[in-house]
């Protein structure tokens, strides 16, 4: 669809009095020949969106990390801890430029990105959710939009209108009043994991944190529609289309025009979230916001709006977000298309729902059996959230301590109401005014205090909510093939262990999001209970009405007659363009399905040559499993060398193995500056060779002591080349400040004590320095005479590996090296003593070393500012046939400074730039 700028429709707008930002119904127009009046800008000349850098905070070092402050009477913004590096799981995906919070729970493997926060983290963040905790629903790769592209981004509005138009973001802000509304987004799949435990649906496993609340800034869709003037009696629907590139066309959906034209519905064309430009995962630079409806109606990366006489014809408008009849099984639903085109099953408005956040899953509470005389029995505050749809208000939340026999009213807090106290105007937020708005588009919080001794008698906690329509959350689950809109009572099991003096209560939520195992539903199902009618407490399986363990339907994953044996070597050698992958020990050829996969070909090529079992079972229904069988080509077998003795290594074999996790024990911790530590781990044998090629990294896996969660990350050790008996890591810690969970992995490192163990697997990486001026990159050897090295902060670790190898190599007297070490403060410079010592020994002829600080002290005599093309021309080698540049550091430094600067300097970055 062409985004042609209709100059006469925008540049010659007649002025009119400023329209009110309070809600009102905007009527459909009747045909007329006189041009319609347009709203007067919010400020004279409009809001200048591009007066400063217009990029998401995660993509710009110079941008603010938090939105402008709000009046004290309003709910406050939580700190926005935007990531500074690309997560390891994204590095080999099309989203390898998007920086995401690694603590989010991934629901669909590596790609596409679908995630939610831990329920406790989301709840603790408060009413307004920071971007790094906001849930994400993507169907494919995120469109990569630069600042210049955002400036030039256009929204084309056409169809059954009298005035076709194309707007840039700046023109939208100048033409219509800029407003901000608080809105809670909820994925239609919120709490789907509970349905998947009963029986696998067609959807992946959302937990109870598939919702988030933010301040959305933009213009009312109703104002824009009033300007383009839909043709009365012909126009019935408004169709939205995004810019994402999906196998079956871009994502799109539609709304009834009568709803979209009603300002009471609060629909926005939004460019900001919590006072900052939208993050890439949330639609940068423009999205539609549809309050009170499922999140799937709020199209991201918005490029086109069509006013039509029919609903959207986009593939996912029909083949997603449906509440199908419960008797319709997934295989039948996929086979019979008419169900998907029946408008009766379309989901728009949210239903009423609630959940318990406190107590958290696996939280414990110690209840004393005997209190001292006169001591008051303490109370515990059970807390959680509730929401509903259509602008309705949650009117009642009830808690049961006896599995639904009796109920008590909980206290409800409506933070949204604090925005109704007065009108706030701001250059960024425009008008933030709910004082005349009666609709409720946000979640609310509830609480109920209960005495410890009363809790100790409970077997389960349950919560239900009701809204203005008197709709009450049901006791029973309505299971259906898509698992959406799950809103049966939220129950938390109360498990007990007691001794002579106390009772220890351990709380268990129904499920854990994604592929994580746990929760009372899985346990009761394994015991043979009918988990749709759960019975808690001391009741035994024999006493339950359904004491026969349900038969699990097994779907065959193999093709009859296939007997081929495929070795690991064959699997690894297979061309990634014709990908083979492994599920449950069987090998499949994904090539014929590359163009048909709903998630795009990347979902298959990303697991080429790998075991994809966990990701496959996490997101595929029985139908998907059955379809897999047609691509079955053989069974994976170990090679003769491997099968002869797969578990025991030869005495002289290196410690590291690429496909096997191995334990190492922590023996030393040394603090090197204010936030970085050296961790030394010993190998099982003091004489064992580590086996780490220069330039490679390893995966580290550990179990968090506070949450019990197993987490893993890739790190480049700082161990010396040829290390024996130990491995050493230099770790920069991102510890949790107030209102933030901190770095999941580095917090786990910080909790380690001497004698603790972690697990390692490796080596991994596409680059190796072989010595004597020879590098191996992406499987090809090349002679290198000049090496540029650029590191930011803790990115020094792979740089230091290669640097040491070059200058400790007695046979290499020719390789020359240029090093730039970029940091914020002088105390952030890591390994400075060693760098200075190498420079004293080999500079300035063979080694050139340049430090640069963005926040230097007054006494600093080195470089200042940030890396740019001028700095690179001065402190990097000239491009040459035998030249190469290595870089490791924050993504903005690499993508916004290093890559463009090297291109200007004449480097072919595709052939000569190695990014660790």
Secondary structure by P-SEA (a helix, b strand, c coil): ccccccccccccccccccccccbbbbccccccccbbbbbcccccccccccccccccccccccccccccccccccccccccccccccccccccccccccccccccccccccccccccccaaaaaaaccccccccbbbbbccccccccaaaaaabbbbbbccccccccccaaaaaaccccbbbbbbbbbccccaaaaaaacccccccccccccbbbbbbcccaaaaaaaaccccccccbbbbbccccccccccccccccccccccccccccccccccccccccccccbbbbbcccccccccccccccccccccccccccccccccccccccaaaaaacccccccccccccccccccccccccccbbbbbbccccccccbbbbbbcccccccccccccbbbbbcccccbbbbbbbbccccccccbbbbccccccccccccccccbbbbbbbbbcaaaaaaccbbbbbbcccccccccccccccccccccccbbbbbbbbcccccbbbbbbbcccccccccccaaaaaaaacccccccccccccccccccccccbbbbbbcccccccccccaaaaaaccccbbbbbcccccccccccccccccccccccccccccaaaaaaacccaaaaaaacccccbbbbbcccccccccccccccccccccbbbbbbbcccccccccbbbbbbbcccccccccccccbbbbbbbbbccccbbbbbbbbbccccccccccccccccccccccccccaaaaaaaaccccccccccccccccccccccccccccbbbbbcbbbbbbccccaaaaaaaaaaaaaccccccbbbbbbbbbcccccccaaaaaaaaaaacccccbbbbbbbcccccccccccccccaaaaaaccccccccbbbbbbcccccccccaaaaaaaaccccccccccc
